[in-house]
Amino acid sequence: MLLFLLKLLYYIFKILYIFVFYCLLLFSLNAGPAMTTYVLPAQTFPIEIRSTYNGISAACGKVGAAVGAYMVIIIFITNK
């Protein structure tokens, strides 16, 4: 019975460590790029057109991410 409880605790802590690592990784990956999408245009563009250019900037970033994802597929297919 004691061996079973020790194994159970081992697996629970193993899952907990993986979950904590995942949360830290997700936070660190979203903190930088997601924040600069809105901070950089706010500092760059004039007040009168800031919201319009902020939306254009965010849209260009999303289009670039989609094109990049498809380019990776094309690169992998052509390098076979």
C-alpha positions in Angstrom: 0.0 0.0 0.0 2.8 2.4 0.8 4.6 1.7 -2.4 1.4 2.4 -4.3 1.0 5.8 -2.6 4.6 6.7 -3.3 4.2 5.9 -6.9 1.0 7.9 -7.0 2.7 10.9 -5.4 5.6 10.6 -7.9 3.2 10.7 -10.9 1.2 13.6 -9.4 4.3 15.7 -8.9 5.6 14.8 -12.3 2.3 16.0 -13.9 2.4 19.1 -11.7 6.0 20.0 -12.8 5.0 19.6 -16.5 1.9 21.8 -15.9 3.9 24.5 -14.2 6.5 24.5 -16.9 3.8 24.7 -19.5 2.2 27.7 -17.8 5.5 29.5 -17.5 6.4 28.8 -21.2 2.9 30.0 -22.3 3.2 33.2 -20.3 6.7 34.0 -21.5 5.8 33.4 -25.2 2.7 35.5 -25.0 4.1 38.3 -22.9 6.6 39.7 -25.4 5.1 39.4 -28.9 1.5 40.0 -27.8 2.4 43.1 -25.9 4.5 44.6 -28.7 1.6 44.3 -31.1 -0.2 47.0 -29.2 2.6 49.0 -27.5 4.7 49.7 -30.5 2.0 51.2 -32.7 0.8 53.3 -29.8 4.2 54.8 -29.4 4.8 55.2 -33.2 1.6 56.6 -34.7 0.0 60.0 -34.2 -3.0 60.2 -31.9 -5.5 61.0 -34.7 -4.9 57.8 -36.6 -3.5 55.5 -33.8 -6.4 53.1 -33.6 -6.6 52.6 -37.4 -2.9 51.9 -37.7 -2.9 49.8 -34.6 -5.5 47.5 -36.3 -3.5 47.5 -39.6 -0.4 46.6 -37.7 -2.1 43.7 -35.9 -3.6 42.4 -39.1 -0.2 42.5 -40.9 1.3 40.5 -38.1 -1.5 37.8 -38.3 -1.1 37.7 -42.1 2.6 37.3 -41.8 2.1 34.4 -39.3 -0.3 32.7 -41.7 2.0 33.1 -44.7 5.0 31.9 -42.6 3.1 28.7 -41.6 2.3 27.9 -45.2 5.9 28.7 -46.3 7.2 26.1 -43.8 5.1 23.5 -45.5 6.3 24.4 -48.9 9.9 24.4 -47.8 9.6 20.9 -46.3 7.9 19.6 -49.4 10.6 21.0 -51.8 13.5 19.8 -49.7 12.6 16.1 -49.9 
